[in-house]
Amino acid sequence: ATSAAPAIQKLETGASLDRLMGNKALYVKLLRLFIEDQGHAVEKLRAAALAKDIRSAGLAAHSLKGTAATIGAMDLRRAAEEVESFIRQAGTDIDQAALDDRITRLEPFMEATIAAIESEIPELEKPAL
């Protein structure tokens, strides 16, 4: 982990719930889907980069950026956007070491987001008093 990453990723739960018209059940479903669909996004990005499959790496970064924004993981969204922008600007003449460095910087944000989701789901599922 790098020192640039936060110890805890705060999800912008309120803003996400506002976008979902307060539907907590849907938000919990989206959080679970995020872990299921994006839980291995860093590994997918790294594998695509190693295979020099820049198109797949760019799509993986774009998808992660969008889904992170949907669940309110804005630090992760920004980190994914940095990877996506680097790939788009570099085109086919990409510096593999620089790309790997950006993916490595993304990893702690992903780990922190998954930890935040895992702690947030039980809170969201508590019955209202």
VENNOR-V55522 format. One record per residue. N is the residue number from 1. RES is the residue in one letter. PSI is psi in radians with two decimals (none if undefined). BURIAL is b if it has 16 or more other C-alpha atoms within 10 Angstrom, else e. Layout:
# VENNOR-V55522
{{N & RES & PSI & BURIAL} {N & RES & PSI & BURIAL}}
This chain:
# VENNOR-V55522
{{1 & A & 2.59 & e} {2 & T & 2.77 & e} {3 & S & -0.24 & e} {4 & A & -0.37 & e} {5 & A & 2.55 & b} {6 & P & 2.66 & e} {7 & A & -0.62 & e} {8 & I & 2.25 & e} {9 & Q & 2.11 & b} {10 & K & 2.22 & b} {11 & L & 2.43 & b} {12 & E & 1.24 & e} {13 & T & -0.79 & b} {14 & G & -0.83 & e} {15 & A & -0.68 & e} {16 & S & -0.76 & b} {17 & L & -0.63 & b} {18 & D & -0.77 & e} {19 & R & -0.48 & e} {20 & L & 0.30 & e} {21 & M & 0.68 & e} {22 & G & 0.18 & e} {23 & N & 1.61 & e} {24 & K & -0.69 & b} {25 & A & -0.73 & e} {26 & L & -0.71 & e} {27 & Y & -0.77 & b} {28 & V & -0.72 & b} {29 & K & -0.75 & e} {30 & L & -0.66 & b} {31 & L & -0.77 & b} {32 & R & -0.72 & b} {33 & L & -0.62 & e} {34 & F & -0.84 & b} {35 & I & -0.74 & b} {36 & E & -0.82 & e} {37 & D & -0.58 & e} {38 & Q & -0.04 & b} {39 & G & -0.48 & b} {40 & H & 0.41 & e} {41 & A & -0.65 & b} {42 & V & -0.75 & b} {43 & E & -0.70 & e} {44 & K & -0.75 & b} {45 & L & -0.82 & b} {46 & R & -0.73 & b} {47 & A & -0.75 & e} {48 & A & -0.72 & b} {49 & A & -0.76 & b} {50 & L & -0.62 & e} {51 & A & 0.00 & e} {52 & K & 0.52 & e} {53 & D & 1.37 & e} {54 & I & -0.61 & b} {55 & R & -0.84 & e} {56 & S & -0.66 & b} {57 & A & -0.75 & b} {58 & G & -0.73 & b} {59 & L & -0.70 & e} {60 & A & -0.75 & b} {61 & A & -0.72 & b} {62 & H & -0.79 & b} {63 & S & -0.76 & b} {64 & L & -0.73 & b} {65 & K & -0.85 & b} {66 & G & -0.78 & b} {67 & T & -0.59 & b} {68 & A & -0.73 & b} {69 & A & -0.72 & b} {70 & T & -0.70 & b} {71 & I & -0.06 & b} {72 & G & 0.38 & b} {73 & A & 1.32 & b} {74 & M & -0.53 & b} {75 & D & -0.74 & b} {76 & L & -0.70 & b} {77 & R & -0.80 & b} {78 & R & -0.70 & b} {79 & A & -0.70 & b} {80 & A & -0.65 & b} {81 & E & -0.65 & b} {82 & E & -0.75 & b} {83 & V & -0.82 & b} {84 & E & -0.79 & b} {85 & S & -0.73 & e} {86 & F & -0.78 & b} {87 & I & -0.80 & b} {88 & R & -0.76 & e} {89 & Q & -0.59 & e} {90 & A & -0.55 & e} {91 & G & -2.46 & e} {92 & T & -0.28 & e} {93 & D & 1.03 & e} {94 & I & 2.47 & b} {95 & D & 1.85 & e} {96 & Q & -0.70 & e} {97 & A & -0.70 & e} {98 & A & -0.66 & e} {99 & L & -0.79 & b} {100 & D & -0.67 & b} {101 & D & -0.75 & e} {102 & R & -0.66 & b} {103 & I & -0.72 & b} {104 & T & -0.67 & e} {105 & R & -0.46 & b} {106 & L & -0.58 & b} {107 & E & -0.83 & b} {108 & P & -0.51 & b} {109 & F & -0.68 & b} {110 & M & -0.80 & b} {111 & E & -0.75 & b} {112 & A & -0.64 & b} {113 & T & -0.78 & b} {114 & I & -0.71 & b} {115 & A & -0.72 & e} {116 & A & -0.73 & b} {117 & I & -0.81 & b} {118 & E & -0.51 & e} {119 & S & -0.44 & e} {120 & E & -0.65 & b} {121 & I & -0.87 & b} {122 & P & -0.61 & e} {123 & E & -0.73 & e} {124 & L & -0.48 & e} {125 & E & -0.13 & e} {126 & K & 2.37 & e} {127 & P & 2.54 & e} {128 & A & 2.48 & e} {129 & L & none & e}}
